[in-house]
Amino acid sequence: MKHNGKTVKRILKFVQSYQNDQAARAIIKGKYKEDNPEDEDLYWDRVRLAALNIIQNLTHGKVIKYSQFPEFLGNAAMELKKYKLDFSHSKKDNLQIKDDIAGQIKLQSRKSLKGNNGSLILGRFQPLTKGHEKMINLAKKESDSVVICIIRARKPDLEKNPIPYDLQVKMIKEIYPDAEIITHSTANLFSIMQKASHNINTIYAGSDRASSYRNTISRNKELSVREVNRSDDDISATRVRQAIKDNDEKTFKQLMNKKLWKYWDDLRDLIT
């Protein structure tokens, strides 16, 4: 096609109307779910186990290199073709079950590729404190990439969320200029991970949230939660906001990175 006198190449993807309609997709997916949620969960546990068994048989525990990935997927397809299923689904035939296993093989094996060990840290960051930094720095040390998700509720809350999103991003970028920052209206881990451009293997969380996150991902063996011990003194954004309200610049500076001290006046205008 032509644009401003220049030839522009575009890749077009044709999709069915329902593929862009989440409600329609949910209805279609519902047709292929077991009536009992526990049976559906058990089915996916078996799908993941079958995928992991095939991966183990092909790799013998060795990490797949990027250059080997296309060949690996071809070998996995051949292995899956002769794979004997030892479980079933009341609404899916064997071809559909193997298609689910194929999807899991691709997902699980891609997660182990070098550079794909990503992590997620989520919070309100109102504002970013030294405690948040402790967690982010540990994730950066142990991961290939870090995704920071700012949770912002749909309804405005000037008491708990007085700092606007643009300023939050600006402050985080002062310390982590290359960070991938996304936002979501809830702490729904799976919805958040779908927004991230990097693969997520580990969720970093303080002791107050770690147990809840582990329960959420309990049926997803490819994910883990890294618990980071922290104290109220180094993490509490509530204390920071209170210090700002009290015009206590000394406490503010104790809890905040030196690079963020210059935002004292901006934050006072918002919070006091």
C-alpha positions in Angstrom: 0.0 0.0 0.0 1.0 3.7 -0.5 1.4 6.1 2.4 2.7 9.7 1.8 4.0 8.5 -1.6 6.0 5.6 -0.1 5.3 1.9 -0.4 4.5 0.5 3.0 4.5 -3.2 3.7 2.0 -4.5 6.3 1.3 -7.9 7.6 -2.4 -8.6 8.0 -4.0 -11.2 10.1 -7.5 -12.4 9.3 -9.5 -13.5 12.3 -13.0 -14.7 12.9 -15.4 -12.1 14.5 -15.5 -14.0 17.8 -11.7 -13.9 18.2 -11.9 -10.2 19.1 -15.0 -10.6 21.2 -14.1 -11.8 24.7 -17.7 -12.7 25.6 -18.1 -14.8 22.5 -14.7 -16.5 23.1 -15.8 -17.3 26.7 -19.0 -18.9 25.4 -17.1 -21.1 23.0 -14.5 -22.1 25.6 -17.3 -22.9 28.0 -18.7 -25.6 25.6 -15.4 -27.5 26.0 -15.1 -27.4 29.8 -16.1 -30.1 32.2 -19.2 -29.3 34.1 -17.4 -29.9 37.4 -14.6 -27.4 37.8 -12.5 -29.9 39.8 -12.6 -32.3 36.9 -11.5 -29.5 34.5 -8.6 -28.7 36.8 -7.6 -32.3 37.0 -7.8 -32.5 33.2 -5.3 -29.6 32.8 -3.0 -31.1 35.4 -2.9 -34.3 33.3 -2.3 -32.2 30.1 0.6 -30.4 31.7 2.1 -33.7 33.0 1.9 -35.3 29.6 3.6 -32.2 28.1 6.4 -32.3 30.7 6.9 -36.0 30.1 7.3 -35.5 26.4 9.7 -32.6 27.0 11.7 -34.7 29.4 11.9 -37.6 27.0 13.3 -35.3 24.3 15.6 -33.1 26.3 16.7 -35.4 29.1 16.7 -32.3 31.4 19.0 -30.2 29.1 18.1 -26.6 28.3 16.9 -26.0 24.8 18.8 -23.4 22.8 17.0 -20.9 20.6 18.6 -22.4 17.5 17.3 -25.9 18.5 13.7 -24.7 19.2 12.2 -25.3 15.7 13.7 -28.8 15.5 12.6 -29.5 19.1 8.9 -28.6 18.3 9.0 -30.8 15.2 10.3 -33.7 17.2 7.7 -33.0 19.9 5.0 -33.2 17.3 6.2 -36.6 16.1 6.4 -37.8 19.8 2.9 -36.5 20.5 1.5 -38.2 17.4 2.4 -41.7 18.8 1.7 -40.7 22.4 -0.9 -43.0 24.1 -3.4 -41.0 26.1 -4.3 -42.5 29.5 -6.9 -39.9 30.4 -10.0 -38.4 28.6 -12.3 -35.4 28.6 -16.1 -35.7 28.4 -16.3 -32.8 25.8 -13.1 -33.3 23.8 -11.9 -36.0 21.5 -8.3 -37.4 21.4 -7.3 -34.9 18.7 -8.4 -32.0 20.8 -6.7 -33.4 23.9 -3.4 -33.7 22.0 -3.9 -30.2 20.7 -4.0 -29.0 24.3 -0.9 -31.0 25.1 0.9 -29.5 22.1 0.1 -26.0 23.4 1.5 -26.9 26.8 4.7 -28.3 25.2 5.3 -25.1 23.4 4.5 -23.0 26.5 6.5 -25.0 28.9 9.6 -25.4 26.7 9.6 -21.8 25.7 9.7 -20.8 29.3 13.0 -22.6 29.8 14.8 -20.9 26.8 17.7 -18.6 27.8 16.4 -15.1 28.3 12.9 -16.1 29.0 13.2 -16.3 32.8 11.1 -13.3 33.5 9.6 -12.1 36.8 6.6 -10.0 37.9 6.3 -7.5 40.8 2.9 -5.9 41.3 1.7 -3.3 43.7 0.1 0.2 44.1 3.5 2.0 44.4 1.9 5.0 46.1 4.8 5.8 46.0 7.8 3.5 45.2 9.7 3.0 48.4 13.1 1.5 49.4 11.2 -1.7 50.3 9.8 -2.0 46.7 13.4 -1.4 45.4 14.7 -4.3 47.6 12.2 -6.6 45.8 12.8 -5.3 42.3 16.6 -5.4 42.7 16.5 -9.0 43.9 14.2 -9.9 40.9 16.7 -8.1 38.5 19.5 -10.2 40.0 17.7 -13.5 39.7 15.8 -13.0 36.5 16.4 -12.2 32.8 13.7 -9.5 32.9 11.4 -7.8 35.3 7.8 -6.6 34.7 6.5 -4.0 37.1 2.7 -3.8 37.3 1.0 -0.8 38.9 -2.4 -1.7 40.3 -4.9 1.1 39.8 -8.5 0.5 40.8 -11.2 1.6 38.4 -12.7 3.9 41.0 -10.5 6.9 42.1 -9.3 6.8 45.7 -7.5 10.0 46.7 -6.6 8.5 50.1 -4.9 5.3 49.0 -4.0 6.3 45.3 -3.3 10.0 45.2 -0.4 9.8 42.8 -1.4 9.8 39.1 -0.2 7.0 36.9 2.0 9.2 34.7 3.9 10.5 37.8 4.2 6.9 39.1 5.8 5.8 35.9 8.1 8.8 35.8 9.4 8.1 39.4 9.9 4.4 38.7 11.8 5.3 35.5 14.2 7.5 37.6 15.5 4.4 39.2 14.7 1.7 36.6 14.9 3.4 33.2 14.6 0.2 31.2 11.8 -1.4 33.2 8.7 -2.7 31.5 5.8 -1.0 33.3 2.2 -2.0 32.8 -1.0 -1.3 34.7 -4.1 -3.3 35.6 -7.2 -2.5 37.6 -7.0 -5.6 39.8 -4.3 -8.0 41.1 -5.5 -10.8 38.9 -2.2 -12.5 38.2 -3.1 -14.3 35.0 -4.7 -11.2 33.4 -1.6 -9.2 34.3 0.8 -11.8 32.8 -1.1 -11.7 29.5 -0.4 -7.9 29.3 3.4 -8.4 29.8 5.6 -8.6 26.8 8.1 -10.8 28.6 7.5 -14.3 29.7 6.8 -14.7 33.5 8.2 -17.6 35.5 8.3 -16.0 39.0 6.2 -13.6 41.0 8.1 -11.7 43.7 6.0 -10.8 46.7 6.4 -9.7 50.3 5.4 -12.1 53.1 2.0 -10.5 53.4 1.0 -11.5 49.8 3.1 -14.6 49.1 0.7 -17.1 50.5 -2.3 -15.7 48.5 -0.3 -15.7 45.3 0.8 -19.3 45.8 -2.8 -20.3 46.2 -3.7 -18.5 43.0 -1.1 -20.2 40.9 -1.2 -23.6 42.7 -2.4 -25.5 39.6 0.2 -23.9 37.4 3.4 -25.8 38.1 5.4 -23.6 35.7 5.0 -20.6 37.9 6.5 -19.9 41.3 6.4 -17.3 44.0 9.6 -15.8 45.5 8.9 -14.6 49.0 10.9 -11.5 50.0 11.0 -10.7 53.7 10.5 -7.1 54.5 9.6 -4.8 57.4 7.0 -2.0 57.7 9.9 0.4 58.1 11.3 -0.2 54.6 8.2 -0.9 52.6 5.4 1.2 53.9 4.1 3.6 51.3 1.4 4.5 53.8 4.2 5.8 56.1 5.6 7.8 53.2 2.2 9.4 52.5 1.7 10.2 56.2 5.2 11.8 56.4 4.2 14.0 53.4 0.9 14.9 55.2 2.8 15.8 58.3 5.4 17.8 56.4 8.0 15.4 57.8 10.6 15.6 55.1 13.2 13.7 57.2 11.1 10.5 57.4 10.2 10.9 53.7 13.9 10.9 52.8 14.6 7.9 55.0 12.0 5.8 53.2 12.7 7.0 49.7 15.5 6.7 47.2 17.6 9.8 46.9 16.8 10.1 43.2 13.1 10.7 44.2 13.7 13.4 46.8 13.2 16.0 44.1 9.5 15.0 43.9 8.8 16.1 47.5 7.0 19.3 46.4 5.0 17.5 43.7 3.8 14.9 46.2 3.0 17.4 48.8 0.7 19.2 46.3 -1.1 16.0 45.7 -1.3 14.5 49.2 -1.6 17.5 51.6 
